Amino acid sequence: MIRRVAVYTRVSTTDQNCKMQLQELRTYAQARGWQIVNEFKDEGWSGTRADRLVYSQLAG
């Protein structure tokens, strides 16, 4: 049975982007035979903020 997963990336500054994080997570999932069914990205949000929009959606 294939494990279905979601991945989450976050960057807090405009000189960063989620592209590298997503690539690493995709590689990690593929190596384990996991199927990524959704990708969540928070761009421009500090990790210390609990009110991050996409994180809040992911956390339910």
C-alpha positions as CSV (number, residue, x, y, z in Angstrom):
1,M,0.0,0.0,0.0
2,I,1.3,3.4,-1.0
3,R,1.5,5.9,1.9
4,R,-0.1,9.2,0.9
5,V,1.5,12.3,2.5
6,A,1.4,16.1,2.4
7,V,4.5,18.3,2.6
8,Y,4.9,21.7,4.2
9,T,7.5,24.3,3.5
10,R,8.1,27.8,5.0
11,V,10.4,30.7,4.3
12,S,10.4,34.0,6.1
13,T,12.3,36.4,3.9
14,T,12.0,37.5,0.3
15,D,15.5,36.3,-0.6
16,Q,14.4,32.7,0.2
17,N,12.0,30.4,-1.6
18,C,10.4,27.1,-1.1
19,K,11.7,25.6,-4.3
20,M,14.7,23.9,-2.7
21,Q,12.8,22.6,0.3
22,L,10.1,21.2,-2.0
23,Q,12.7,19.4,-4.2
24,E,14.3,17.8,-1.1
25,L,10.9,16.7,0.3
26,R,9.9,15.3,-3.1
27,T,13.1,13.3,-3.3
28,Y,12.7,12.1,0.3
29,A,9.1,10.9,-0.4
30,Q,10.0,9.2,-3.6
31,A,12.9,7.3,-2.0
32,R,10.4,5.9,0.5
33,G,7.7,5.1,-2.1
34,W,5.4,7.8,-0.7
35,Q,2.8,9.6,-2.8
36,I,2.7,13.4,-2.2
37,V,-1.0,14.3,-2.4
38,N,-0.7,18.0,-1.4
39,E,2.1,20.6,-1.0
40,F,1.6,23.4,1.5
41,K,3.8,26.6,1.3
42,D,4.0,29.5,3.7
43,E,6.1,32.2,2.2
44,G,7.0,35.4,4.1
45,W,6.0,34.0,7.5
46,S,8.2,33.7,10.6
47,G,8.3,30.3,12.2
48,T,7.6,31.8,15.5
49,R,4.1,32.9,14.4
50,A,1.4,30.4,15.2
51,D,-1.1,32.2,13.0
52,R,0.6,31.3,9.7
53,L,-2.2,30.9,7.2
54,V,-1.2,27.7,5.4
55,Y,0.2,26.1,8.6
56,S,-3.2,26.8,10.2
57,Q,-5.0,25.0,7.4
58,L,-2.6,22.0,7.6
59,A,-2.9,21.8,11.4
60,G,-6.7,21.7,11.0
